[in-house]
């Protein structure tokens, strides 16, 4: 076995990307391609009373105009519950439910898809779309969360298998026992994903078979959703998504444009390309929902928590329920005997929210970690020490031991590296010339998820290895870590390994999300490589022509491109020699890897500590993050370079969450006002300081065969709180509604 993992290997797909060789969804060139443009509603609630396409359909190049009046009827089955007059979906997998697009005249939100125009060219389709005349009967929409709190209801379930209301002990008793307590409310705004690549799909039918070239994080999920919606067998649908220009969650579930492209291609009997504009992305693919979070903490004078309570109100869609698990981490994070987490949802006439990087933990830990900072100041205890005092020896929610938990180590290591001892704890006490300086800290956590996944390994006669799995790489480095994993398991050089992903004709896997990629894909690839190795071992042990005949598996190891004796480095054979002698073109193994029983015996999470330093202009209220450190315990790190990049990306977004990002909604008409990158503020390089990422050594034998935990999402968790806490330390002003902009500080 070589040691390919654990090394900072460059991305194997890097050259393809920088030379233009990597084809993204919209870049595939198919013969007789047509182009589609979506028609969208211009009201937030009501009904379409008339659609006049008479002029548009005569426009040059137009091939079809599809609306609710002529669209094929598709599967709309869903269980429903009600809250007042609002109907919301419940039950089932939220990522594979049918998408009933264009099925009636009802309008539930501004920007709802109401039709699609197909033409020979994009320009012709766009021009014709402007000629379609739509009239409506309008109703008064529900748009602003705070104005409709009386409609809040308790959902049957959340996005993940978590009860809407949970906790332990008696919160009221805990508050009575507390010597110090806080009761504060935080809010987080609507945020949009804004990946570099807009969503795009190309649909082509060949008889009864449909192929989708899609910008998707989850090819098997898109396959299932489209099959469910169009009522066709999943095996008749191929989804291809080999390269993706970012997703962050908005490309995980299938969306209405996937269905529209498929329907349009079937109608015109030619390939159809449908690419969303940046503006359309805002009201087509979901967002992180607005949340209100009341936090109550109680503690003894020595810092020991008596109570943690988090009451969450968030928004959902009036027609399709999505309730974010904002309080997912609260019950397990600290060692309080009394806890309570509640979730309530308010249905609004806005498109369905969706998952966004670290859904739940990102907004929820912002509020909890900000409240812990407030409590530390009231107790006159260092914020780091307060967290250490309340670090639980086992998961207090599940009453299970941790598979590993390095939070205290991360806090202490981070304090040392950051120079926390230089911090004057008094707010507004540290200055650099005219600038106010502040230090902030927050904890981070994210579950160590793992999903079932299948993979296929082919050891070829020339000694090369082909790994196949329907995983996706959204920029996380999937191609690279699977190359390293296979190379190590089979003892070959990484340049001998080719990885094929992003195609439903490959062995199925979960989509890229939930920070389960390395654990799920990696475990499947590791296990199927070992299965292929074992087939080769069986060949040589029984082959009288082999120098390895008669040796047991325990006597053999994989290295130098083949099988060798552990006790004699010169006694061995390469895969090429073994397969050639046996006249085999390849040795193939396919394995389905599933989580084992350890997930029921241990609580599995990654943990980290985020440290921020800010400079605040006291006259202008301008905040600059001048330094940032993230220290994480995330199990075995397969590739420090790609893992570090993931952490940096998450931290950048956490800084942006604290200072920049907010989607504004027109409270009259229901559209997103700042639906472009000029007015939806995201950080540029000038906004981001030097970011240092440190991984503490953490061996976790229980979490999965590779000992890895996800790193794709924990980087954003707590980062915004660290910045917010640093701003309070610098200014003495506690801003509880994000983003923290100059007007709020002045």
Secondary structure, 3 states (H helix, E strand, C coil): CCCCCCCCCCCCCHHHHHCCCCCCHHHCCCCCCEEEEEEECCCCCEEEEEEECCCHHHCCCEEEEEECCCCCCCCCCCCEEEECCEEEECCCCCCCCCCCCCCCCEECCCCCEEEEEEECCHHHHHHHHCCCEEEEEECCCCCCHHHHHHHCECCCCCCCCCCCEEEECCHHHHHHHCCEEEEEEEEECCECCCCCCCCEEEEEEECCEEEEEECCCCHHHHHHHHHHHHCCCHHHEEEECCCCCCCCCCCCCCCHHHHHHHHHHHHHCCCEEEECCHHHHHCCCCCECCEEEEEEEEECCCCCEEEEEEEEEEEEECCCCCCCCCCCCHHHHCCCCEEEEEEEEEEECCCCCCCCCCCCHHHHHHHHHHHHHHHHHHHCCCHHHHHHHCCCCCECCCCEEEEECCHHHHHHHHHHHHCHHHCCCCCCCEEECCEEEEEEEEEEEEECCCCCEEEEEEEECCCCEEEECCCCCCCCCHHHHHHHHHHHHHCCCHHHEEEECCECCCCCCCCCCCCCHHHHHHHHHHHHHHHHHHHHHHHHHCCCCCCCCCCCHHHEEEECCEEEECCCCCCEEEHHHHHHHCCCCEEEEEEEECCCCHHHHEEEEEEEEEEEEEEEECCCCCEEEEEEEEEEECECCCCHHHHHHHHHHHHHHHHHHHHCCCCCECCCCCCECCCCCCCCCCCCHHHCCCEEEEECCCCCCCCCCCCECCCCCCCCCCHHHHHHHHHHHHHCCCCCECCCCHHHHC
